[in-house]
Amino acid sequence: PKHTETVATLFNAIGKIHEVKESLLNAVTGVSGSGPAYIFQVIEAMSDGGVLAGLPRNIATDLAAQTVMGAAKMVLETGKHPGELKDAVTSPAGTTIAAVHHLEKCGVRAAFQGAVKAAADRAHELSKS
């Protein structure tokens, strides 16, 4: 407990921490450890979409990165479920629901869920080595 408190004090100074059972560390790796790579791919893909739609690369990348940062900030600051926030910015028959529909048709949520599980499974495999 004393070491846990010391580590919590140190890490809380630079970010948010969650204490989890050791059996959940592979899942943490799947979400948080590998997660930045997933988001880099999202930013790159959104930037590519902006370029496809006619934006210069630097503007498309900045808009994509700022959008991801702002969306993450809203989740953290409001405490609302991401689905609730998505619904709040999705107008009937609008541009956002058209995009969300396309993402759902392409299986984006299943792809992210599978990526987290694949990373967690691989972390488990590596821990046995």
C-alpha positions as CSV (number, residue, x, y, z in Angstrom):
1,P,0.0,0.0,0.0
2,K,2.8,2.4,0.8
3,H,4.4,1.9,-2.6
4,T,1.1,2.1,-4.3
5,E,0.5,5.5,-2.7
6,T,4.0,6.7,-3.7
7,V,3.5,5.6,-7.3
8,A,0.0,7.2,-7.5
9,T,1.4,10.5,-6.2
10,L,4.1,10.5,-8.8
11,F,2.0,9.5,-11.8
12,N,-1.0,11.7,-10.8
13,A,1.4,14.6,-11.2
14,I,1.7,13.9,-15.0
15,G,-1.6,12.3,-15.8
16,K,-4.6,10.3,-14.7
17,I,-4.0,6.8,-13.3
18,H,-6.2,3.8,-12.7
19,E,-5.4,1.0,-10.3
20,V,-6.4,-2.3,-11.8
21,K,-5.9,-5.9,-10.9
22,E,-2.8,-7.5,-12.4
23,S,-5.0,-9.8,-14.5
24,L,-6.3,-6.7,-16.4
25,L,-2.9,-5.3,-17.4
26,N,-3.0,-6.9,-20.8
27,A,-6.4,-5.1,-21.5
28,V,-4.8,-1.9,-20.3
29,T,-2.0,-2.4,-22.8
30,G,-4.6,-3.0,-25.6
31,V,-6.5,0.2,-24.8
32,S,-3.9,2.6,-23.5
33,G,-0.5,1.2,-24.4
34,S,-1.3,0.6,-28.1
35,G,-4.0,3.2,-28.3
36,P,-1.9,6.1,-29.5
37,A,-1.1,4.2,-32.7
38,Y,-4.8,3.7,-33.4
39,I,-5.5,7.4,-33.0
40,F,-2.5,8.3,-35.2
41,Q,-4.1,6.1,-37.9
42,V,-7.4,7.9,-37.3
43,I,-5.8,11.3,-37.7
44,E,-3.9,10.2,-40.8
45,A,-7.1,8.7,-42.3
46,M,-9.1,11.9,-41.6
47,S,-6.3,14.0,-43.0
48,D,-6.2,11.8,-46.1
49,G,-10.0,12.3,-46.4
50,G,-9.6,16.1,-46.2
51,V,-6.9,15.9,-48.9
52,L,-9.3,13.8,-51.0
53,A,-11.9,16.5,-50.5
54,G,-9.5,19.2,-51.6
55,L,-7.8,20.5,-48.5
56,P,-4.0,21.1,-48.4
57,R,-2.3,18.4,-46.4
58,N,-1.1,20.7,-43.6
59,I,-4.6,22.1,-43.0
60,A,-6.2,18.7,-43.2
61,T,-3.8,17.2,-40.7
62,D,-4.2,20.1,-38.3
63,L,-8.0,20.0,-38.5
64,A,-8.0,16.2,-37.9
65,A,-5.6,16.4,-34.9
66,Q,-7.5,19.4,-33.4
67,T,-10.8,17.5,-33.8
68,V,-9.5,14.4,-32.1
69,M,-8.0,16.5,-29.2
70,G,-11.3,18.5,-28.8
71,A,-13.4,15.3,-28.9
72,A,-11.3,13.6,-26.3
73,K,-11.4,16.7,-24.1
74,M,-15.2,16.8,-24.3
75,V,-15.4,13.1,-23.1
76,L,-13.0,13.8,-20.2
77,E,-14.5,17.1,-19.1
78,T,-18.2,16.3,-19.5
79,G,-18.1,12.7,-18.2
80,K,-20.7,11.9,-20.7
81,H,-20.8,8.6,-22.6
82,P,-19.1,9.0,-26.1
83,G,-22.3,7.8,-27.7
84,E,-24.3,10.6,-26.0
85,L,-21.8,13.2,-27.3
86,K,-22.0,11.7,-30.8
87,D,-25.8,11.8,-30.8
88,A,-25.6,15.5,-29.7
89,V,-23.7,16.5,-32.8
90,T,-25.6,14.3,-35.2
91,S,-28.5,16.0,-36.9
92,P,-31.3,14.1,-38.7
93,A,-30.4,13.6,-42.3
94,G,-27.3,15.6,-41.9
95,T,-23.6,15.3,-42.9
96,T,-22.5,13.7,-39.6
97,I,-25.1,10.9,-39.7
98,A,-24.1,10.2,-43.3
99,A,-20.5,9.8,-42.2
100,V,-21.4,7.8,-39.1
101,H,-23.5,5.5,-41.3
102,H,-20.5,5.0,-43.6
103,L,-18.2,4.2,-40.7
104,E,-20.7,1.6,-39.4
105,K,-21.0,0.0,-42.8
106,C,-17.2,-0.3,-42.9
107,G,-17.2,-1.9,-39.4
108,V,-15.0,0.8,-37.7
109,R,-16.2,0.0,-34.2
110,A,-15.6,-3.8,-34.7
111,A,-12.2,-3.0,-36.1
112,F,-11.2,-0.9,-33.0
113,Q,-12.6,-3.5,-30.6
114,G,-10.7,-6.2,-32.5
115,A,-7.5,-4.1,-32.4
116,V,-7.7,-3.7,-28.6
117,K,-8.4,-7.4,-28.2
118,A,-5.5,-8.4,-30.5
119,A,-3.1,-6.1,-28.6
120,A,-4.3,-7.5,-25.3
121,D,-4.0,-11.1,-26.5
122,R,-0.5,-10.4,-27.9
123,A,0.5,-8.8,-24.5
124,H,-0.7,-12.0,-22.8
125,E,1.4,-14.1,-25.2
126,L,4.5,-12.0,-24.7
127,S,4.1,-12.2,-20.9
128,K,4.4,-16.0,-21.1
129,S,7.8,-15.8,-22.9
